[in-house]
Amino acid sequence: MTETLKIGIAGLGTVGAGVVKLLAAHDRLLGLRGGRRLELVAVSARSRARKRDIDLSGVRWEKDALALADAPDIDVVVELIGGSGGVAKRLVERALRAGKHVVTANKALLALHGADLAALAEKRGSILAFEAAVAGGIPIIKALREGLVGNRVSRLYGILNGTCNYILTTMRETGRDFDVVLAEAQAAGYAEADPSFDVDGIDAAHKLAVLTGTAFGTKVDFAGVHVEGIRRVTSMDIEFAQELGYRIKLLGLARETSYGIEQRVHPCMVPLETPIAHIEGVFNAVAIEGDHVGKTMFQGRGAGQGPTASAVVADIVDVARGRNMPAFVVPAARLADKKASPMDRHVGAYYIRLMVQDQPGVIAAVSKALAAERISLESMLQRGRSQSGEVPVVLTTHETQEARMQRALAKISRLKAVAEAPCLIRIEAF
């Protein structure tokens, strides 16, 4: 082990600039904690002219990010470019093949290629670290790799996307609908100009796939994640949720079932008495259930320059200390290749909101469709008349199978008195 760990950073956006600042601000402290000096040797980004408010004097600039993988004076490549393919993938693969260590915040890359990259790292004796890929500054990967390694995880769930949590929180606090709050979030910088990855659940699904592989010792299976976003959640649903004793959260959930690994990302009705119901704004939270430790929950800022840079630097310090362990806890060759549990096998309770014509016989017809699938109702709420003649009817059910619920909803959608597609939100018990 050399006296200095020499670092190359690819990508100088928000997170990359934050890493440069943190390395400079805590230079001496990080050297003590890492057991040797950490030196930033080279960087690469798309634009050298862009103002970044960081000091790069004495740091080599590489026009081609791939040069970081080839440079003999670099020990660890920090990949902060993003994206599941392209330059980011080529850089990580090339660095690992060259025997360099890799630190990345790239959840999309890991979600689609995690198992292959882990195998490549092990073959070359390199460290592949990705604490910053999931939940920003929350050390959840380290918790699964180290603090909870003595447990068999039975279930994990969490708020994995701060943008969605901010939107849902603001909708509840203001009574405004999704489109209005999304526009405000974009203006405030909490949502991207194209928010699809966030609000359609893709970002959370990438993170869930990485968490699942780490927690259950399985090959990362992004294709096996059932994904729904929050676009169809209305202020009306949020009001009804409050009345019923719930809050609506976009959650990522994973557990092992007799049919395989169940991975789901979708809006959930969360009981008000549970801690995760009270994680608000841009904050993230991850709950882990282990057979010996019981329930644990980690919460904090899931994004942003400081928290994410903190996670990246934590991985760099681990590299400096030589803390080499399999990326997904167990050796890559031993990662289980388990089937994805089909969504139609899921069993749970449901919230259903219908907009129906205010006329006799509607509730009877809806009840008949549910009864035909042996779905038992727990409660029903109906609002008064409206000028349009359409009124909301809210039903909650006892536990039933997803396939039965979907068949019943298909029948209900075809009723002439039903004005729009039913809104379904799954109720989760924690």
LUMVEXLO-83839 format. One record per atom (N, C-alpha, C): x, y, z; residue in one letter. Coordinates in steps of 0.2 Angstrom, whole numbers, plus 5000, padded with zeros to 4 digits. Example, Ala and Ser with C-alpha at 12.3 -4.5 7.8 and 13.67 -1.06 7.14 Angstrom:
506649725039a
506249785039a
506649845039a
506449895035s
506849955036s
506450005039s
//
This chain:
500449945000m
500050005000m
500450065000m
500350114995t
500750174995t
500550225000t
500950275001e
500850325006e
500250375004e
500150374998t
499650414995t
499150384991t
498450394992l
497950364987l
497850414982l
497950404976k
497850454971k
497250444967k
496850494966i
496150494964i
496050524958i
495650494953g
495450534947g
494650534947g
494350594946i
493650604946i
493350614939i
492850574937a
492550584930a
491850614932a
491750674930g
491050714931g
491150764936g
491050824934l
491150884939l
490450924939l
489950884940g
489250914941g
489250934948g
488550934951t
488450954957t
488850904962t
488850844961v
489150794966v
489850794965v
490150794959g
490850794958g
491150854961g
490850914960a
491150974963a
491150974971a
490550944973g
490550934980g
491150884983g
491250834979v
491850794981v
492450824982v
492650864977v
493250904976v
493250954982v
492750984984k
492651034990k
492850994996k
492450934997l
492550895003l
493250875004l
493550844999l
494250824999l
494750875001l
494650944999a
495050995001a
494951015008a
494251025010a
494051045016a
494351005022a
494350935021h
494450895026h
495150855025h
495550885021d
496150845019d
496550815024d
496750845030r
497050815035r
496650765039r
496050775040l
495650735044l
495550665040l
495450675033l
495350615029l
495950575029l
496550605029g
497150565029g
497250525035g
497050555041l
497050515047l
496550455047l
495950475045r
495450415045r
495550365039r
495850385034g
496050335029g
496750305029g
497150325034g
497750295035g
498350315030g
498150355026r
498650385021r
498350445018r
498750485015r
498450545012r
498050535005r
497550575004l
497150564999l
497250624994l
497450614988e
497750664983e
497250664977e
496950714975l
496650724969l
497150734963l
497250684959v
497750694954v
497450724947v
496850694945a
496650714938a
495850714939a
495550754934v
494850764933v
494650764926v
494050744925s
493750754918s
493050774918s
492850814913a
492150834913a
492050854905a
491350864904r
491250884897r
491450954895r
491451004900s
491651074899s
492151094904s
492751114901r
493251144906r
493051214907r
492751244903a
492551324904a
492051334909a
491651284911r
491051294915r
491351324922r
491051374925k
491151394932k
490951344937k
491351324942r
491151274946r
491251294954r
491651344955d
491751364962d
492151314966d
492651284962i
493151234965i
493851254963i
494351234967d
495051244966d
495351184963d
495551194956l
495851134953l
496551144951l
496851194954s
497551214953s
497951154955s
498451134951g
498851074952g
498551004950g
497951014948v
497550944946v
497550944938v
497750884936r
497750874929r
497050864926r
496950894920w
496350894916w
496350844911w
495950794910e
495950744905e
495350764901e
495450774894k
494850784890k
494450724889k
494750664889d
494450604888d
494350564895d
493750554898a
493750524904a
494050454904a
494050414899l
494350354899l
495150354900l
495450414899a
496150414901a
496250404908a
495750424913l
495850404920l
495950334921l
495650294917a
495750224918a
496350194916a
496750234912d
497350214909d
497950244913d
497850294916a
498350334919a
498750294925a
499350284924p
499750244929p
499750274936p
499650344937d
499650374943d
499050384947d
498550344944i
497850344948i
497750284951i
497550274957d
497350214961d
496550204961d
496150254961v
495450244961v
495150294957v
494650274953v
494250314948v
493550324951v
493450384952v
492750404955v
492350424949v
491850384947e
491350394941e
490750424944e
490650494941l
490050534943l
489750564937l
489850524931i
489550544925i
488750524925i
488650464927g
487950444927g
487750414920g
487150374920g
486850344914g
487050274915g
486650224912s
486750154912s
487250124907s
487450164902g
487950144897g
488350194895g
488550194889g
489050254886g
489650254890g
489950314891v
490550334894v
490650304901v
490150314905a
490150294912a
490250214912a
489950174908k
490050104908k
490750084906k
490950114900r
491550104898r
492150114902r
492050174906l
492550194911l
492650144916l
492050134919v
492050084925v
492350014923v
492149994918e
492449924915e
493149934914e
493349984911r
494049994909r
494550004915r
494250034920a
494650054926a
494749984930a
494149944930l
494249884934l
494649834931l
494649834924r
495049784920r
495849804921r
495949874922a
496649894924a
496849884931a
496449854935g
496549844942g
496449904946g
496149954944k
496050004948k
495349994952k
495350034958h
494750034962h
494250084959h
493550074960v
493050114957v
492550134963v
492450194963v
491950224967v
491450254963v
490750244963t
490250274959t
489650284963t
489250334960a
488650354963a
488050334957a
488250294953n
487850284947n
487350224948n
486750234951k
486250184952k
485950154946k
485950194940a
485650164934a
486150104931a
486850124931l
487350074929l
487350014933l
487250024940l
487249964944l
486649924944l
486049954943a
485449924942a
485449874936a
485749894931l
485749854925l
486349814924l
486949824927h
487549794926h
487949774932h
487549784938g
487949774944g
488249704945g
487949654944a
488249584945a
488849574940a
488849594934d
489449594930d
490049634932d
489849694934l
490349734937l
490649714943l
490249684947a
490549654954a
490949594952a
490849554947a
491249494945a
491849514942a
491849574938l
492449604935l
492949624941l
492649664946a
493049694951a
493349634955a
493049584957e
493349524960e
493849494957e
493749484950k
494249454946k
494949484946k
494849554946r
495449594946r
495749614953r
495349594958g
495549614965g
495449684967g
494949714964s
494849784965s
494249794969s
494149854972i
493549874976i
493049904971i
492449884971l
491849924968l
491449944974l
491350014975a
491050044980a
490450094978a
489950094981f
489350134978f
488850154983f
489150174989e
488750204994e
488250254992e
488550304988a
488150364985a
487650344980a
487550284978a
487050264973a
486350264975a
486350254982v
485650244985v
485550284991v
485050334991a
484850364997a
485450424999a
485850444995g
486250504996g
486650495002g
486550535007g
487050535013g
486850485018g
486350445017i
486150385022i
486650325020i
486950305025p
487450245024p
487150185024p
486650175020i
486250105020i
486650055017i
487050065012i
487450005009i
487949985014i
488250025017k
488750005022k
488349975028k
487749995030a
487449955035a
487249885033a
487049875027l
486949805024l
487549765024l
488149795021r
488749755021r
489049745027r
488949785032e
489349775038e
488949765044e
488549825046g
488249815053g
487649765053g
487349755047l
486749705047l
486949635044l
487649625043v
487849565039v
487649505043v
487549505050g
487349445053g
486649425053g
486249465049n
485549455049n
485349425042n
484849385042r
484449365036r
483949425035r
483949465030v
483449515029v
482849485026v
482249495029s
481649475027s
481249525023s
481349585024r
480949635020r
481349705021r
481349745015l
481549815016l
481049855012l
481049915014y
480649965011y
480850035012y
480650085008g
480950155009g
480650205004g
480750265006i
480650325002i
481350334999i
481350324992l
482050324989l
482050384984l
481550424984n
481650474979n
481350544982n
481850584983g
481650654987g
481150694983g
481250694976t
480750734972t
480050714973t
479950654973c
479250624974c
478950644981c
479450634986n
479250644993n
479050714994n
479450764991y
479350834991y
478650844988y
478550824982i
477850834979i
477250814983i
477350754985l
476750724989l
476650764996l
477250784999t
477150825005t
476850885004t
477050924998t
476750984997t
476050984995t
475850934991m
475150924989m
474750914996m
474950875001r
474650875007r
474550935011r
475150975011e
475151035015e
474751095012e
474751095005t
474351145002t
473751134999t
473551074998g
472951054994g
472951064987g
473551074984r
473651084977r
473751014973r
473551014967d
473650954963d
474350944960d
474450884958f
475150864956f
475450914951f
475050924945d
475350964940d
475651034943d
475251064947v
475451134950v
476051124954v
476051074959v
476651064963v
477251044959v
477151004954l
477750984950l
478051044947l
477651094944a
477951154941a
478351194946a
478051194952e
478351234958e
479051204960e
479051134960a
479651104962a
480151114956a
479951114950q
480451124945q
480751194945q
480351244947a
480551314948a
481051324953a
480951284959a
481351284965a
481951244964a
482051204959g
482651164958g
482551094961g
481951074964y
481851014967y
481750954962y
481550974956a
481350924950a
481650954944a
481850904940e
482250914934e
481750944928e
481950974923a
481550994918a
481150944915a
481450884914d
481150824912d
481050774918d
480550774922p
480450744928p
480350674928p
480350644922s
480050574921s
480350524925s
481050524926f
481350474929f
481150474937f
481050534939d
480850534946d
480150524947d
479650554944v
478950554945v
478650484943v
478950454938d
478750394935d
479050334939d
479450344944g
479650294948g
480350254946g
480650274940i
481150244938i
481850254942i
481950314944d
482450324949d
482450284955d
481850274958a
481750234964a
481850164963a
481650144957a
481750074955a
482450054954a
482850094951h
483550084950h
483850074957h
483650114962k
483950114969k
483750044972k
483050034971l
482849974975l
483149914972l
483249904966a
483649844963a
484349844966a
484649894967v
485349894970v
485249874977v
484849894981l
484649884988l
484549804988l
484049784984t
483849714984t
484449664983t
484849674978g
485449634977g
485949634983g
486049694986t
486449694992t
486149664998t
485449664999a
485149645005a
485049565005a
484849544999f
484649474998f
485149424995f
485749454993g
486249414990g
486049394983g
485749424979t
485449404973t
485749444967t
485749424961k
485949464955k
485449524955k
485749584953v
485349644953v
484849634947v
484249644948d
483749624943d
483249684942d
483449734939f
483049794937f
482349774934f
482449734929a
481849714925a
481349674929a
481549654935g
481049624939g
480649664944g
480749734943v
480449784948v
479849804944v
479249794948h
478649824946h
478649904948h
478449944943v
478550014944v
477950054942v
477750094946e
477250144945e
477450214948e
477250264945g
477450334948g
476850364951g
476950434952i
476450464956i
475950514952i
476050514946r
475650564941r
474850554943r
474650494944r
473850494945r
473650504952r
474050524957v
473850534964v
473650604964v
473050614966t
472750684966t
472650714974t
472550774974s
472450804981s
471850774984s
471350754980m
470750714983m
470950654987m
471450614983d
471650554986d
472050564993d
472450614993i
472850634999i
472350655005i
471750685003e
471250705008e
470950645011e
470750595006f
470450535008f
470950495013f
471550495011a
472050455014a
472050485022a
472050545022q
472150575029q
471550555033q
470950555030e
470350535033e
470350465036e
470650425032l
470650355033l
471250335038l
471650385039g
472150365044g
472850345041g
472950375034y
473550355031y
473850425028y
474450415025r
474850465021r
475050425015r
475050455009i
475250425003i
476050445002i
476450385001k
477150395000k
477350344994k
477750374990l
478050324985l
478550284988l
478450224988l
478950174992l
479250124987l
479850104988g
480150044985g
480149994990g
479849934989l
479849874993l
480049814990l
480449774994a
480649704992a
480649654998a
480449594996r
480449545001r
480549474997r
480749425000e
480749354997e
480149324998e
479849294993t
479249254993t
479349184991t
478849144991s
478849074989s
478849074981s
478749134978y
478749134971y
479349174968y
479749194972g
480349234970g
480449294974g
480849334972i
481049404975i
480449454972i
480149484977e
479649534975e
479949604976e
479949644970q
480149704970q
479649754968q
479449804971r
478849844969r
479049924971r
478949964966v
478950034967v
478250064965v
477950094970h
477250124968h
477050164974h
476550214973p
476250244979p
475950194983p
475950214990c
475750174995c
475350215000c
474750185003m
474450205009m
474850185015m
475150225019v
475550205024v
475150235031v
475050185036p
474750205042p
475050265045p
474650315048l
474950375051l
475450355057l
475250295060e
475650285066e
476350255065e
476550245059t
477150215057t
477650275056t
478350265058p
478850315057p
478850345050p
478850295045i
479050315038i
478450365035i
477850365038a
477350415036a
477550485038a
478050495042h
478150565044h
478850585041h
479150545037i
479750575033i
479450615027i
479650685028e
479350735024e
479850765019e
479550805014g
479950845010g
480450805006g
481050825005v
481550795001v
481950745005v
481750725011f
482150675015f
481950605012f
482450555013n
482350485011n
482350445018n
482150385017a
482150335023a
482150265020a
482550225024v
482550155022v
482450115028v
481950065028a
481850025034a
482049955032a
482449915036i
482649855035i
482449805041i
482149745039e
481949705044e
482349635044e
482749625049g
483149575050g
482949525055g
483149455054d
482949405059d
483149415066d
483749445067h
484049455074h
483949525076h
484049575072v
484049645074v
483349675074v
482849635071g
482149665071g
482149725066g
481749775067k
481649825062k
482149885064k
482449905059t
482849965059t
482650015054t
482750085055m
482650135050m
483150185050m
483350195044f
483850245042f
483550305039f
483650365041q
483350425037q
483850485037q
483750525032g
484150585031g
484050605024g
484550655022r
484450685015r
484750635010r
484250625005g
484350575000g
484750594994g
484850664993a
485150694987a
485450754989a
485750794984g
486050854986g
486850844986g
487150904985q
487950904984q
488250874990q
488050904996g
488450885002g
488350815004g
487650795005p
487550725007p
487850665002p
487750684996t
488050634991t
488850634991t
489150694991a
489850694991a
490050664997a
489750665003s
489950635009s
489950555008s
489450535005a
489450455004a
490050434999a
490150474994v
490750464989v
491350464993v
491450504997v
492150515001v
492150455006v
491650435009a
491650385013a
491950315010a
491750305004d
491950255000d
492750254998d
492950324997i
493650334995i
494050315001i
493850335007v
494150315013v
494250245014v
493650205013d
493650135013d
494250105009d
494250135003v
494750114998v
495450125001v
495550185004a
496250205007a
496450155012a
495950125016r
496050085021r
496150005019r
495949995012g
496049935009g
495449885011g
494849915013r
494249875015r
493949845009r
494149785007n
493949755001n
493449695003n
492849705000m
492349655001m
491949644995m
491549594994p
491149584988p
490649644988p
490549674982a
490149724981a
489449714984a
489149654982f
488449644985f
488549584991f
489049594995v
489049565001v
489349495000v
489049454996v
489349384994v
489649384988v
490149334987p
490549334980p
490049334974p
490249374969a
489849374963a
489649314960a
490049264960a
489949194958a
489349154962a
489249184968r
488849154973r
488149194973r
488049244969l
487449284969l
486949244967l
486349234970a
485849194968a
485449224962a
485249184958d
484949204952d
484149184953d
483849224957k
483149204959k
482649244954k
482049204953k
481549234948k
481249294952k
480949334948a
480549394950a
479849364952a
479649384958s
478949364960s
478449404956s
477949364952p
477549404948p
477049454952p
476949514949m
476549554953m
475849534954m
475549494950d
474849464951d
474849424957d
475449394959r
475449354965r
475449394972r
475549464971h
475549504977h
474849494981h
474949494988v
474349494992v
474349554997v
473849594997g
473749655001g
473149685001g
473049735005a
472449775005a
472449835000a
471849864998y
471849914993y
471449964994y
471650024992y
471250084992y
470950094984y
470350104983i
470050114976i
469650184977i
469850224972r
469350284971r
469050284964r
468450294964l
468050294958l
467650364958l
467650384951m
467250444950m
466650414946m
466050414949v
465450384946v
464850434946v
464350414941q
463750454941q
463350444947q
463050494949d
462650494955d
461950474954d
461950404953q
461250374951q
461150304955q
460550284956p
460450224959p
460750164956p
460950114960g
461250054957g
461950044956g
462350104956v
463050104955v
463450064960v
463350084966i
463650044971i
463549974971i
462949954970a
462749884969a
463149844964a
463249884958a
463549854952a
464349844954a
464649894957v
465349894959v
465449834964v
464949834969s
465049774974s
464949714971s
464549704966k
464449644962k
465149624959k
465449664956a
466149654952a
466649634957a
466649664963l
467149644968l
466949574971l
466349564972a
466149504975a
466249444971a
466249454964a
466349404959a
467049374960a
467549424962e
468249404963e
468349384970e
467849374974r
467949364981r
468349414985r
468249474984i
468549534987i
468149564992i
468349564998s
467949585004s
468149665006s
467549705006l
467649775008l
467749785015l
468249835017e
468349855024e
467949915025e
467949965021s
467550025022s
467350055015s
466950105016m
466650145010m
466550215012m
466750265008l
466650335009l
466350355002l
465750395003q
465450424997q
465350504999q
465450544994r
465350614995r
464750634991r
464450694993g
463850714991g
463750734983g
463250764981r
463150774974r
463550834972r
463750834965s
464150884962s
463750914956s
463950974954q
463551004948q
463650954942q
464250924941s
464350884935s
463950814936s
463750804941g
463350734942g
463850674944g
464550694944e
464950644946e
465250654953e
465250594957v
465450594964v
466050544965v
466450564970p
466950514971p
466650454976p
466850394975v
466750344980v
467350314981v
467550304988v
468150274990v
468050204994v
468350154991l
468250084995l
468950064997l
468950035003t
469550005005t
469449925006t
469849885004t
469749815005t
470149775010t
469949715012h
470349675016h
470849645011h
471349605013e
471849575009e
471549535004e
471849544998t
471649494992t
472249494987t
472149454982q
472749444978q
472649494972q
473249524970e
473249574965e
472949554959e
472949494957a
472649474950a
471849474951a
471649464957r
470949464958r
470649544958r
471149584961m
470949654961m
470949684954m
471449664950q
471449694943q
470949664939q
470749604940r
470149584936r
469449624938r
469449634944a
468849664947a
468849744944a
469449774944l
469449844942l
469249844934l
469549794930a
469349794923a
468549794922a
468249754926k
467549754926k
467249814928k
467449844933i
467149904936i
467249964930i
467849964927s
468050014922s
467550014916s
467249954915r
466749954909r
466049974911r
465949984917l
465250004919l
465150074917l
464550084914k
464350154911k
464350204916k
464250194922a
464150244927a
464850264929a
465350234928v
466050244930v
466350294925v
466550354927a
466750414923a
467450414920a
467850384924e
468550374923e
468950314926e
469550304923a
469850244926a
469950244933a
469750194937p
469850194944p
470550204946p
470650234952c
471250254955c
471450194960c
471950154960l
472150104965l
472750124968l
472750124975i
473350134979i
473350074984i
473950044984r
474049984988r
474150004996r
473849975000i
473849985007i
474449945010i
474949975014e
475449935017e
475449935024e
475549875027a
475549865034a
476249855036a
476549895041f
477149885043f
477249875051f
//
